[in-house]
């Protein structure tokens, strides 16, 4: 069974206590790319930071392909990402997990949330939400039109999570975080109108089932963390330690992403990109021309407390 406790967790004992417990044992971390394109420098930074934080402490590092959004993902991109990781010297533990093969599990969890009255059907379209205030992540904050039942004339299109209260957690890189769920993000979609399960649900289920207790990822996802902790508490699941790495940006300050046509990493020269990613993460490796093996040095010298909260230079200066 997935759930550690079959009842709603009404009392939370503090994320700080969880952090202390997690930090005392070898971590289980993960890298979870979405296969919507080739691996670019920003993704390499996330892969490297998560890998070194797990492996330098004697832990495990898993790879998960987050392809639950099938319309945007391609199998050939997943294959290319895995091949690139191998070329760069990454070695993951266990089998690669594919979200596209786990919809039955996500549906079972959604049904569990229904029994808790934690979700409700929503008949609103995107067009109807265009005028809603924007939340902390830039998305519309749901105004609650369907929260107390579908209005006359509306039919269910999606299922939303009924959020409440505030979430506080200590990020190992970004420091203390606070989010008031109703005002900062609102009731988020867990099952979309097109039948696709949302990231927030899938990642919570997968992290719990894979035993992930150390989530190291880009700071562009930090605003999702409070919703994920809220879901973990609803389901009686453990909360991992979180470390959100600075996001790689270009000279204009735009985040490197597939949407902004970020160039793939050059698999013909892995060392150059790895040293650049390590420098981006504040690790200051010696020149690769000195004959130093990158992985030997990185595993011996990795320090999470050296990672800056924000990028120190645009990516071009690390090439």
N, C-alpha and C positions, 0 to 999 in steps of 0.2 A: 504494500500500500504506500501511496505517496505521502499521506499526511502523518506528521509526527504526533499530532493530537487531534482527535475528532471533534473537538468543541472549539468555539470561539474563544480566543485568548483575551480576557477582559483586563488583565493587569500586565503592564510592561515594566520590566525591572531595570531598564536603562541600557542605552546603546553602549555606554562606556564600559559596563561590566562585560558585555559581549566582546568588545574590542580587546579587553585584557585577556579574556579566555582564548580568543583566536590567536593573538600574537604570541602565546606561549607554546604553540604547537606548529609543526610544519604545515604550511597552508596548502590548500587546493585552489588553484587559480584557473583562469580560462581566457581564451581569446575567441571572440564570437563575431566574426565579420559577416556582413550581408553580401551575398554574391551578385551585386548589381554592376560590377566592373572589376578591373584589375586592382591588385594591391598597390596603393600609393604610399607616399612617405608618411602621411598622417596615420594610416593603418599600421604601418611598420612600427611607428613610435608606440602605439597601443600594444602591439604584439610583443615588442621588446620589453616594455615596462612590466607587462603582466608575466612574461616568461621569467625575467630575472628576479622579480619579487618572489615568485614561487620557488624556482630552482635554487637560488642562492641561499634559501633557508631550508633546503632539503625537502621541499614539497613536490606536489604533482601539478602538471600544467595540461589542461585539456583544450581541445579545439571543438567549437560548435559552429556549424554553418546556420546562420539565422536567415533561412529562406522561407519563413512562414508566409511572407508576402509574395506569393507565387507570381503575380503579374509583373513584378519588378525584378525578379531574380532569374538567373540562368544557370543551368548545371555546368556549362562550360566555364563560367566565371568561378564557380566553386572549385572546379578541378584546377584552374589556373592559380587560384590563391593557395591551395594546398601544395601545388608543385613549387610555387615561389617560396613558401615557407621552408620546404625541404631544401631547396637550393641555397637558402640563406643560413642553413644549419640549425633551424628549429627542430626539436624532437618532442612530439607530444605523447602523452600517456593515454593508453586505451584507444578505443575506436572513436572516430569522429561522429558527433551527433548531428543529425539533420532535423531541423524543426518541421520541415514539410512532411515528415513521417510520423509526426506526433499529435496530429489533430484530435485523435480520439482521447488522448490524455488531457488536452486542453479543454475539450468539451466536458469531460468528467468533472474537472475543477469548476467550470462555469456552472454546472448543475449543482455542485456543492454550494457555491456562492448564492444560488437561487434559494436554497433551503435556509440560508442565513439571512434572507431578505437584504443582501448586500448589493444586489444588482437589480436593474429594472429595464424593461423594454423602452426604446426610444423611437419615435416616428419622425424626428426632425431631419431635414436635409441639410447639406453643407450651405446651400444658398440661404436658408433660414437663419443660419448662425453667423453670417457675414458681418452683421452689425453688432455682434456681442463684444464686450470688452475683451482685450487680449490679456492672457495670463503671463506668468513669469517666463514661460517657454515660447511665447509668441503666438500660441494657438488660442482660439476663442475659448473663453470660460463659459461653460454651458449654463444658460440662464435657468434651467430647471423646469422647462415646459412640460416634460413628461414624468417628472420625479414622483408625483402623486397619482400617476395613472395616465394612460394615453388619452389626450383630448379627443372629443368627438370628431370623427372624420379621419383620424390618423390611424395608421397601422404600424406595427413594429417593424423597424428597419435594422436596428442595432440593439446591443445590450450595453448599458453603462454601469460603472461602479459608483455606488453611493458613498462618496467620501465625507469625512467629518473630522474636525479637530485639526491639531497642528502636529507636525513631526519635527523632531530635532535629532540630529546625528552628528558625530564627529568624523569628518573626512580626514584621512591620513595625509593628504596633500593640501587640500583647500581649507582645512580647519573647520570650526563649528558651523553647522548649517541649520537653518530654521525655515519651515515652509508651512503656511496656513493653507491647508488643502482646499477648502471651499472657495477662498478668494484668489489664491495664487494659480490654481490649475483647474479646479472644478471637477465635476463628475466626468471621468474619462471613459472612452469606448473600450470595451474588452472584446466584443465581437462586432465586426463591421457589417454594414448593410450588404456587402458583397460576399459575406460568409467567411471572411478572413479573420483569424484571431489576431488581436492586437499585440504589439511588442510587450506592453506592460504585463499582460497575463503570461505570455509564453516565457519570458525571461525569468519570472518568479518561479514558475513550475520547473523549468529546466535547471536553474541554479540549485533548487532544493533537491531534485532527484539526482543530480550529479555530485552532490556533496560540496558544492562550491562555498567556501567560507572566506574567500578573499577576492573581491571584485576590483580589478585594476583596469580602468578604461578611460576614455577621453572625457574632458570636462564638459563637452557639449551634451553629455548625458546626465549631468549632475541634477538637473531639474526633474528627471524621471525618478530619482532615487527615493524621494519621500513617498510617492505613490506605490513603489515597489515594497517599501517597508510596511506601509499600511496594509497591503495585500498579504504580506508575510504574517503579520499579526492576526489578521482575520482568519487565516488558514492554519495557524499554529505552527508555522514554519520558522526555522532559525534565520536570523538576520546576519549576513556576512559583514565583514569589515569592508569599507569602501575607500578607494584611493583614486581620485580623478586627476588624470595627467593633463598638463597644458595642451591645448589644441594647436596643431601646426597651422600656421597662416601664411599667406603670400605677402608680397610687398605692399599690397593695398589693405591688408588686414583681414581679408576674406579667408574663411576656413577652407583648408584643402579638403576636397570631397569629389566624389564622382560627378555630382551635380555641377561643380565648378570646373569640371574637366581637368582635374589634377592628373599629372603625368604618372604612369606606372613607375615603380622602382625598377632600376636597371639590373636585371638578373645576371647580366654579364660581369658585373663588378659588385658582388654582395658586400665586400668589406667596406667600400666607400660609403654605401648607404647605412650600414650598421654603425660605423664610427660616427656618421653624421647624426643618426638617431640617438646614440649615446650622449653626444654633446648636447643635443637638444634637450635631453633629460637631465642635464646638469652633472654628468658623470666625468667629464674631462678625461677621456682616454688618451694615452700617448699616441704619437703619430704612428699610423699603420706602417709607415715606411721603416720603422725601427725593427721590424721583424717580429712584432708581438702578435700572438694569436688572439684574435678578438674575444672569442668565447671564454678562453682561460682567464683573460684579464677581467672580463665583465662579471663572470660568476664570482670571482675573488673580491672584486672591488665595489659591487653594486651597493648603493645606499639610497633608500627611498627618501631619506631626509634631505638629500641634495637636490631633489627634483623641484624646480621652481613652480610657483602657482600659475604663472602666466608665461607665455613665450618670451624669451629674452631678445630674439632676433627673428626676422622672417626666414622662411625655409631656404631662400636662395643663398643666405650667408652660411648655410651648413653644407652646401654642395662641394 
